[in-house]
Amino acid sequence: MTSCKDAIKQWEVKNGKPVAEAECVKLCFLMPPLNKMDPALKELAHVEQLALSTNQIEKIANLNGFKNLKILSLGRNNIKSLAGLEQVADTLEQLWCSYCKIEKLKGVNCLKKVKTLYISNNMVKDWKEFDQLKDMTSLVELTFNGNPLAEGFATIEEYQKAIQDRLPKLKKLDGIPLVSAEPDEEE
């Protein structure tokens, strides 16, 4: 497996500059892959966007000190839980975690500033879990298709209504703009 320290060194060689100068760092699809978010990530604490997609990471960890992180991409990993995001809750605006193994949404309640959540093709199968997304008060865009909970609706409209009834502020679901029953505050 590749360590975060080695991945960062590889990034610097490939990009011809130190990570200290970067706002966006992508450590995706590494061979051999990353299997954990180890303490060496602290070297990236200044970035606004961090992509660790398409590796074999099993849990979210070591994000303490990330004071500028707005976009976190963790898709296509072996992540089962969203626990570990508390340290970036004050700055995170987008969380991309599709194609993981997420079944439980415990931990999303702290993500008050996240506007965009990509969590499609995971293992969420319970409305009780889904309802934790209500705590994400800034959420306006969600991709959720491909989860067991999204299956079994007779029509796309039924699916959209079930989601929209639970998240009335949502403006886009699975890439499709929603017509809101609630008027905008500006009107």
Beta strands, then each sheet from edge to edge (+ up, - down):
strand 1: 24-26
strand 2: 49-51
strand 3: 71-73
strand 4: 94-96
strand 5: 116-118
strand 6: 141-143
strand 7: 172-173
strand 8: 176-177
sheet 1: 1+ 2+ 3+ 4+ 5+ 6+ 7+ 8-
end
